[in-house]
Amino acid sequence: MARLQQENDCEILIADKDPSRENETIKKLEKVPKNERASLEILDKRKIGFDISRSDDMHLIFQNFDIVVNALPVAFAPQIAEAVIMANKTSPPYRKGLTHYCDLGGSTKIDAILMKFDKEAKKNRRINRC
């Protein structure tokens, strides 16, 4: 995320179920030099109704971003990756780029599932995974 802050018009939204962690992350990232047009914000989950356990509309949120960096427990990785793929499939025609996906990995079983998504998404040009 520190690298992203060097880009023009970068907007980073932080979301965590524990608000104190969101604030800690913001404080750390505020210490990193950034482009004057970059911004850091905490995602107001209550305002937009973001709830990982009820993720039917998560792709609609992800359509608005260039990259989703997933640091949730590894068990959520397939759910988040699928939402990113759906965001790209249903993205409005005026949106030029894709929403990219990055996670921390950590489970061979889950990584195997993600690699299947990766192959399918690349075939359909729907996701880039780092």
VMD Tcl script that draws the C-alpha trace (Angstrom):
set ca {
  {0.00 0.00 0.00}
  {2.91 2.31 0.65}
  {3.88 1.96 -3.02}
  {0.36 2.75 -4.16}
  {0.48 6.04 -2.28}
  {3.11 7.23 -4.76}
  {0.58 7.11 -7.61}
  {-1.55 10.02 -8.81}
  {-5.15 9.94 -7.67}
  {-4.58 6.94 -5.42}
  {-7.34 6.29 -2.94}
  {-6.80 3.59 -0.34}
  {-9.72 2.46 1.77}
  {-9.00 0.42 4.87}
  {-11.58 -2.04 6.24}
  {-11.28 -4.20 9.36}
  {-13.88 -5.51 11.77}
  {-11.83 -3.92 14.57}
  {-11.87 -0.12 14.19}
  {-8.69 0.26 16.25}
  {-6.80 -1.77 13.63}
  {-8.10 0.49 10.89}
  {-6.77 3.50 12.77}
  {-3.41 1.80 13.41}
  {-3.03 1.07 9.69}
  {-3.89 4.64 8.75}
  {-1.33 5.99 11.25}
  {1.39 3.73 9.82}
  {0.59 4.66 6.23}
  {0.45 8.37 7.04}
  {4.16 8.18 7.93}
  {5.02 6.98 4.42}
  {5.73 9.68 1.82}
  {2.87 9.93 -0.64}
  {1.79 11.80 -3.73}
  {-0.13 14.96 -2.86}
  {-3.16 13.61 -4.74}
  {-3.23 10.32 -2.80}
  {-5.68 9.83 0.03}
  {-6.28 7.40 2.88}
  {-9.74 6.67 4.18}
  {-11.43 4.21 6.46}
  {-14.26 2.36 4.75}
  {-17.44 3.07 6.67}
  {-18.83 -0.44 6.60}
  {-22.05 0.61 8.30}
  {-22.72 3.27 5.68}
  {-22.41 0.93 2.69}
  {-23.50 -2.27 4.40}
  {-20.24 -4.15 3.89}
  {-20.34 -7.45 5.75}
  {-18.04 -10.30 4.74}
  {-20.54 -12.87 5.99}
  {-23.21 -11.48 3.63}
  {-21.20 -10.83 0.52}
  {-23.76 -11.06 -2.28}
  {-23.15 -7.44 -3.27}
  {-19.43 -7.24 -2.46}
  {-18.58 -7.16 -6.17}
  {-20.44 -3.86 -6.49}
  {-18.06 -2.30 -3.97}
  {-15.00 -3.82 -5.65}
  {-15.97 -2.40 -9.07}
  {-14.88 1.00 -7.80}
  {-11.30 -0.01 -7.07}
  {-8.19 -0.84 -9.05}
  {-6.93 -3.43 -6.57}
  {-8.30 -5.45 -3.67}
  {-5.62 -6.52 -1.18}
  {-7.04 -9.31 0.96}
  {-5.53 -9.78 4.43}
  {-8.51 -11.64 5.86}
  {-8.08 -15.18 7.21}
  {-7.19 -17.50 4.35}
  {-10.56 -19.25 4.44}
  {-12.14 -16.06 2.99}
  {-9.79 -15.90 0.00}
  {-12.02 -17.81 -2.47}
  {-15.02 -15.69 -1.54}
  {-13.10 -12.43 -2.03}
  {-11.49 -13.63 -5.28}
  {-14.89 -14.64 -6.67}
  {-16.26 -11.19 -5.79}
  {-13.38 -9.54 -7.67}
  {-14.02 -11.73 -10.72}
  {-17.72 -10.85 -10.55}
  {-16.82 -7.16 -10.21}
  {-14.91 -7.38 -13.48}
  {-17.64 -9.35 -15.24}
  {-20.31 -6.84 -14.27}
  {-18.20 -3.69 -14.46}
  {-19.90 -0.76 -16.21}
  {-18.78 -0.16 -19.80}
  {-17.23 3.24 -19.00}
  {-14.76 1.66 -16.54}
  {-11.51 1.19 -18.43}
  {-9.46 -1.12 -16.21}
  {-9.84 -4.28 -14.21}
  {-10.00 -4.69 -10.46}
  {-6.88 -6.65 -9.51}
  {-6.62 -9.10 -6.61}
  {-3.80 -9.77 -4.18}
  {-3.80 -11.90 -1.06}
  {-1.30 -13.16 1.47}
  {-1.73 -16.86 0.63}
  {-0.89 -19.39 3.28}
  {-2.85 -22.56 2.59}
  {-1.99 -25.05 -0.13}
  {-5.63 -26.20 -0.29}
  {-6.97 -22.65 -0.67}
  {-4.20 -21.66 -3.07}
  {-5.21 -24.57 -5.32}
  {-8.75 -23.17 -5.45}
  {-7.44 -19.69 -6.20}
  {-5.23 -21.00 -9.00}
  {-8.34 -22.47 -10.67}
  {-9.96 -19.04 -10.42}
  {-6.77 -17.49 -11.75}
  {-6.72 -19.70 -14.85}
  {-10.40 -19.11 -15.57}
  {-10.14 -15.37 -14.96}
  {-7.07 -14.98 -17.17}
  {-8.77 -16.96 -19.91}
  {-11.68 -14.54 -19.75}
  {-9.40 -11.56 -19.00}
  {-11.33 -10.88 -15.78}
  {-8.64 -10.65 -13.10}
  {-4.94 -10.23 -12.50}
  {-3.67 -11.82 -9.30}
  {-0.39 -10.83 -7.69}
}
mol new
graphics top color blue
foreach p $ca { graphics top sphere $p radius 0.5 }
foreach p [lrange $ca 0 end-1] q [lrange $ca 1 end] { graphics top cylinder $p $q radius 0.2 }
display resetview
